Amino acid sequence: FLHSSTTVNQNGITQTWLYDKQVAWADIRSAKMIGIPYLSWIFPPRLIVRTGIAFTTFNGGNEMLLVEFAKVSLAYQMKA
């Protein structure tokens, strides 16, 4: 995730790395941020997105991306 590229736009969330991940907003059922307390400097927080029966994990790399992940997570918590 150190060299990945993450895009959050009107179409959904996309992340490139070893393999590309893409989830459209219409496919997302729920979203939640998770992190490991006291180890966030090694393992950055992640956004877990549920689409039907599958889960997709997006790694957070910088503060601006984590803010966007928090907004997505909050929006789907308020939706439920």
DAPE-V73910 format. One record per residue. N is the residue number from 1. RES is the residue in one small letter. OMEGA is omega as a letter, one per 20 degrees, with the letter a starting at -180 (999 if undefined). BURIAL is 1 if it has 9 or more other C-alpha atoms within 8 Angstrom, else 0. D_FIRST is the distance of its C-alpha to the first C-alpha in whole Angstrom. Layout:
[[N	RES	OMEGA	BURIAL	D_FIRST] [N	RES	OMEGA	BURIAL	D_FIRST]]
This chain:
[[1	f	r	0	0] [2	l	a	0	4] [3	h	a	0	5] [4	s	r	0	5] [5	s	a	0	8] [6	t	r	0	10] [7	t	r	0	13] [8	v	a	1	16] [9	n	a	0	19] [10	q	r	0	23] [11	n	a	0	22] [12	g	a	1	19] [13	i	r	1	15] [14	t	r	1	13] [15	q	r	1	9] [16	t	r	1	9] [17	w	r	1	6] [18	l	r	0	9] [19	y	a	0	11] [20	d	r	0	12] [21	k	r	0	12] [22	q	r	0	15] [23	v	r	1	17] [24	a	a	1	21] [25	w	a	1	22] [26	a	a	0	25] [27	d	a	0	23] [28	i	r	1	22] [29	r	r	1	24] [30	s	r	1	23] [31	a	a	1	19] [32	k	r	1	19] [33	m	r	1	16] [34	i	r	0	16] [35	g	r	1	15] [36	i	a	1	16] [37	p	r	0	19] [38	y	r	0	19] [39	l	a	0	16] [40	s	r	1	14] [41	w	r	0	13] [42	i	a	0	12] [43	f	a	0	10] [44	p	r	1	10] [45	p	a	1	12] [46	r	r	1	11] [47	l	r	1	13] [48	i	a	1	15] [49	v	r	1	17] [50	r	r	1	20] [51	t	a	1	22] [52	g	r	0	25] [53	i	a	0	24] [54	a	r	0	21] [55	f	r	0	18] [56	t	a	1	14] [57	t	r	0	11] [58	f	a	1	9] [59	n	r	1	7] [60	g	a	1	8] [61	g	a	1	7] [62	n	a	0	11] [63	e	a	0	14] [64	m	r	0	15] [65	l	r	1	13] [66	l	r	1	14] [67	v	r	0	17] [68	e	r	1	17] [69	f	r	1	15] [70	a	r	1	18] [71	k	r	0	21] [72	v	a	1	20] [73	s	r	1	20] [74	l	r	1	23] [75	a	a	0	25] [76	y	r	1	24] [77	q	a	1	26] [78	m	a	0	29] [79	k	a	0	29] [80	a	999	0	30]]
